[in-house]
Amino acid sequence: MGQIAENIAKIHEKMDAAAKRAGRDPKEVQLIVVSKTIDVDRIKEAVACGEVHLGENKVQEIMDKYEPMGPGIHWHLIGHLQTNKVKYIIDKVDMIHSVDSFHLAQEISKRAVQKGVTMDILLEINMAQEESKFGLAADETEDLVRQIAVLPGIRIRGLMTVAPFVEDPQENRPVFRKMKELLVDINAKKIDNVSMDVLSMGMTNDYEVAIEEGATMIRVGTAVFGARVYPNKN
Ligand SMILES: *Cc1c(COP(=O)(O)O)cnc(C)c1O
């Protein structure tokens, strides 16, 4: 077995164990393999293991890899999305995890209607209120959900967060727990057209804790491919 296949098998073991510890069905949790900076040949090794949900944080990288990766891939845009780039990915990605403004949602709605598709989105929450991060404050979320819920061509499937980088993943447990509470709270409002079932949270460092706290999608790159090497920008 190659290194990537070995890594993936190990991740699934840990995912299953974490789900079971929390009394959850392991099938409720989808692994999204984060393939940013990774070349197509190595990504294909992951796909050969059955991993067809890929996460990228840049529109350009999805554009570059879309044709070479071929059909059957479910692309997830997990990074910040500029309004003027929505048109490039509207018919390529299955889900946009990083919606954090009404303006962006309006553009997604407009482009989706033009293409005759419905785009699944998540609202990105900056639950730990880090200065450096994109995302909404928890207390802005309900209002934005109500605004987006009436737009055509767009469906709010749930919430996403990028938790702080911490040494001990247990430190992020309260962040993940609050994400779950926010999802439950908003569902309880019974807003028309809104029934959220996706919680995208947990990365290489903390996905087991995220699963214990209710994640339904985890986004994992380093644990699959090893440390990323960013090209030198001179
Ligand atoms: C890069 C990235 C990940 C994956 O991070 P790893 O620590 O390599 O698993 C997950 N989510 C987002 C939004 C990312 O940009």
The ligand as an SDF file (V2000), in Angstrom:
LIG
                    3D

 15 15  0  0  0  0  0  0  0  0999 V2000
   -5.9700   23.8880    4.2600 C   0  0  0  0  0  0  0  0  0  0  0  0
   -7.3500   23.8030    4.8380 C   0  0  0  0  0  0  0  0  0  0  0  0
   -7.7900   22.6520    5.5180 C   0  0  0  0  0  0  0  0  0  0  0  0
   -6.9210   21.4250    5.7440 C   0  0  0  0  0  0  0  0  0  0  0  0
   -5.9260   21.6700    6.6860 O   0  0  0  0  0  0  0  0  0  0  0  0
   -4.9550   20.4980    7.2300 P   0  0  0  0  0  0  0  0  0  0  0  0
   -4.4820   21.0080    8.5470 O   0  0  0  0  0  0  0  0  0  0  0  0
   -3.8840   20.3350    6.2410 O   0  0  0  0  0  0  0  0  0  0  0  0
   -5.7840   19.2580    7.3620 O   0  0  0  0  0  0  0  0  0  0  0  0
   -9.0860   22.6450    5.9890 C   0  0  0  0  0  0  0  0  0  0  0  0
   -9.9200   23.6980    5.8240 N   0  0  0  0  0  0  0  0  0  0  0  0
   -9.5300   24.8150    5.1850 C   0  0  0  0  0  0  0  0  0  0  0  0
  -10.4930   25.9280    5.0360 C   0  0  0  0  0  0  0  0  0  0  0  0
   -8.2390   24.9100    4.6750 C   0  0  0  0  0  0  0  0  0  0  0  0
   -7.8700   26.0400    4.0280 O   0  0  0  0  0  0  0  0  0  0  0  0
  1  2  1  0
  2  3  1  0
  2 14  2  0
  3  4  1  0
  3 10  2  0
  4  5  1  0
  5  6  1  0
  6  7  2  0
  6  8  1  0
  6  9  1  0
 10 11  1  0
 11 12  2  0
 12 13  1  0
 12 14  1  0
 14 15  1  0
M  END
$$$$
